[in-house]
């Protein structure tokens, strides 16, 4: 059994790389929208193999994001739990109002039967593992509560699971079909054990996780309000600012950074939406909670490397 390179942009003209990448991601991952943060140049490589019912994909690419809406999930027949385990770069998975950001040494898991988004804000080298959901599910395992959680660390069964997934992918070219199927079953077992362990650990962090979910929900419903702040959230949720900051202590972003990123994402989605093509950039920025255009333009350029107007022109040219 050998890994097959499904897509390498090396052989494609520059103008064809981004469209080819989006089409392949849509087909291979069962219906996913993708965007490149407005970048006009892109380089990506994908190699996929099977270990029985488990699909392992190595994805090396420039920064990009993928999105699966509820509608996409409803019309798809696939039912996988999908794992992203970075070798290099980072990934931030959002599902069910939660977000988990991971780097090398950890992994996170999400459910393809529901809506989700994955942000890869830098050059990435990820292992993506798709395990049939039905083979992991078992009575007493609260899968919904475990999606978009950070899994893995320096020790424990989740570390064993990570090394098994990586080693299996690397050794698949040298395995017989029977051995590969056994390796896939072993991965499935280790993923289930990791989630069982995580479910037990969740009892120790339930309060912090619950507060984080409340914060994210409040931010989402008040994102357009320019007065949204740490103080206003603390007052609305009846907790101290220290507790708010502690809830985000294990995230790459501070709470302030999270709010800013959500506003930027909302603006970028609006500028990519044909329905909003007639709207002025200032209107989009102000309606997403930015207090003024200059602040929006400055943080937009810091995030994307270009101006909002340049981003909109690139979108219109696609």
C-alpha angles and dihedrals in degrees: 000000000000135000113252122212103230096183136008117172091205092094096045128089112254094251092054099049101081096046091046091049094050092048093050094047089051093053101039098045096042102255118342129159113218137190134186101219087260094299115151096201121061140173124189142161129189130185121181134190137170129232098191106294093348118094118208120192129181111208121192113176149133117267115304143145133224130204134192115190125205089254092054090050092050095054095046123092095204121107110185138144104227124208127197116198114175124216089181133005125015141275130204115200121197122193136143092006093304131106129202122189118197140181135180111323097033139065139199132207135213139177121250091203090072137049118280144155131211122199120199101182096178140033105302142201105186137169109219115196123189115198121183106257093219091059093055100040117097136160112283096019107116098209094172091058093049100053118108092019125133110250129186137038142165095313145005135068093305089061090051089050091052094050091046092053092048096044092046092053092049095046099041094097088063098045130096118234090256093051091047091052090051090050090052091052089050091052090051091051093049092048090052092048090048091053091047089053091046090050089056092048091049090072088066094051100032095114095050093045091047091050091049090052090050090050093050091047092050092047091050093052095044100036093114092055109097090203092063106126144143089270095051092047092049090050094047094048093040096233137112124270088240090061090050092053092045090054088062096039093108094049128093088231129060115230089258090052091048092054091049092049092050090052092049091049090051091052093048092050090050092050090051093049112095089211089066096045091110095051119103117242090238090056092049092049095047093045089054092057103266112141097214141003097245093059091046093049092048096051091040090057091046089053101042106019092239142069125270091248091052090050092051092049091052091050091051091053095057 
